[in-house]
Amino acid sequence: MSYIKFQPTIAVAVTPSNTTVLSPSGTSQQGGAILYIGGTGNLIVTTDAGNVVRFLNVPKGFFPVSVSKVMANDPATPANLTTCTEIIALW
């Protein structure tokens, strides 16, 4: 089994938004962020492939899905909100 060691060099606090594309400050890089979740809850993201996905009951810890946006709510069902807190994007 192969093993990929993930050692991010950039970390940015995230405020959920349906319009903001994740990007480390001071760089032109966008998307491709792995998340750290500090407070449990539901999480709505746009993956790097462009899929909007709602994850339920996300625990504290690393969220190993490459994402370009952390959505405030689900555009298809606006009542579904991101309730996770203390989200950090890592590159």
SULQUIGI-V538336 format. One record per backbone hydrogen bond with DSSP energy under -1.0 kcal/mol. CO is the residue of the C=O (numbers start at 1). NH is the residue of the N-H. If there is no record, write none. Layout:
BEGIN
co: [CO:CO]
nh: [NH:NH]
END
This chain:
BEGIN
co: [10:12:22:24:33:34:35:36:37:39:41:42:42:43:44:45:46:46:47:51:53:55:58:61:63:63:66:67:68:69:70:72:77:80:85:85:87:88:89:90]
nh: [91:89:31:27:67:90:63:88:61:85:58:83:84:55:71:53:68:69:50:47:45:43:41:37:35:65:48:33:22:46:17:82:80:74:38:39:14:36:12:34]
END
